[in-house]
Amino acid sequence: MKFSRRIAEIPPYLFVEISRKIAQKRAEGADVVTFAIGDPDIPTPANILNRLQEASQDPPNHRYPESEGLPELRQSIADWYQKRFNVELDPSKEVLPLIGAKEGIGHAAFCFIDPGDVALVPDPGYPVYSIGTLFAGGECHWMPLLEENDWLPDFNAIPDAVADKAKALWLNYPNNPTGAIAGGEFFEEVVAFARKHDVPVLHDAPYTEVSYDGYKPMSFLEIPGAKEVGVEFHSLSKSYNMTGWRIGMAVGNPDMINALMVIKSNLDSGIPQAIQYAAIEALEGPQDAIEEHNDIYQSRRDKVIKTLTKIGLKVSVPKASLYVWAKLPDGWKSGPFSSLLIEEKDIVVTPGAGYGKYGEGYIRLSLTIDDKQLDKGLARLESWKIPDPS
Ligand SMILES: *Cc1c(COP(=O)(O)O)cnc(C)c1O
């Protein structure tokens, strides 16, 4: 059987070796502690689940939803952006509910990329930006995210010829996997760059509500002129522990939103309506859960950082996101290091190289692990002496 080139061209899955080791360990009866998965362990808040249950009983919600989402949900998203970021959005033209941000991110590539086109993509980065580009027949121009630049791309390092022909600029702050944040000055630079080179901006922002030490991440759309050049992807997944319900949104530039709607309406039939009502409850109901969850993540963050520092890893303290990004001792590569952690300590972390070549030399630990498992995992690490790299 012959498959398309896009199937053949998907880069090899870097976690194969690690997945195999986890399975082997578990088969041997080991109590494997995993810091690898970015998926909130705490359940969806009760008020949201109650609304979902109620809405699921209502027969109109058993039928096909509209691709563009319920008008009430689009209004509710616009109101939330107004309340949270002081960003004004027209719910009829500048808001599009998604079956999770990932769906919109993947499909967005088809709005901007023709075969041979170039997208500017961060490295390390969430893999869907580059895979979407690849599926649309495009190529990635990688923007290294380096510690010395606070994990922000250096636009001056992009040759003018590349910037001028680029058809999309992907960004993600608060950042997965580095935990880095971006402020107004950076986003102003983004808008200026987008204007100068006429390149649409696609900012992925699912972690604006997951933050620590009193820090409040901003929306890219708060910057004057941002809506003329870009859209923002957001999600209820990380804000309200709703990863399993699959609901997110794209907001911003009406022409870009319309293009995404054209692609989506030809491929999917929208979000199950009961879930849309649950999302309305999430956005409009009590918001206390967000702070409660952030307190839990923050205390986990502090414990993880303390242990990692103790065993000799260099960690930047994240002010947002669900991740701790740790630098390995010189000479260590992330794959072999992660394998060794499973072999010796029954602990799973994500090798940084899985997020791109500039992620090499780092590992990512997720804070979405319950406290008992987390304490157990950290206790195993406490007294570990990292061997010299072979
Ligand atoms: C989790 C995550 C998403 C996906 O969000 P969904 O709404 O669950 O699809 C998108 N981007 C980044 C960077 C993420 O970490």
PDBQT file of the ligand as one rigid body, heavy atoms in Angstrom, charges set to zero:
ROOT
HETATM    1  C1  LIG A 401      -1.823  22.118  25.369  1.00  0.00    +0.000 C 
HETATM    2  C2  LIG A 401      -1.386  22.990  24.244  1.00  0.00    +0.000 A 
HETATM    3  C3  LIG A 401      -2.228  23.252  23.145  1.00  0.00    +0.000 A 
HETATM    4  C4  LIG A 401      -3.496  22.452  22.891  1.00  0.00    +0.000 C 
HETATM    5  O1  LIG A 401      -4.593  22.895  23.500  1.00  0.00    +0.000 OA
HETATM    6  P1  LIG A 401      -5.971  22.179  23.217  1.00  0.00    +0.000 P 
HETATM    7  O2  LIG A 401      -6.942  23.291  23.309  1.00  0.00    +0.000 OA
HETATM    8  O3  LIG A 401      -6.151  21.140  24.280  1.00  0.00    +0.000 OA
HETATM    9  O4  LIG A 401      -5.939  21.570  21.852  1.00  0.00    +0.000 OA
HETATM   10  C5  LIG A 401      -1.824  24.164  22.194  1.00  0.00    +0.000 A 
HETATM   11  N1  LIG A 401      -0.632  24.770  22.286  1.00  0.00    +0.000 NA
HETATM   12  C6  LIG A 401       0.214  24.512  23.286  1.00  0.00    +0.000 A 
HETATM   13  C7  LIG A 401       1.512  25.223  23.321  1.00  0.00    +0.000 C 
HETATM   14  C8  LIG A 401      -0.131  23.610  24.290  1.00  0.00    +0.000 A 
HETATM   15  O5  LIG A 401       0.759  23.328  25.253  1.00  0.00    +0.000 OA
ENDROOT
TORSDOF 0
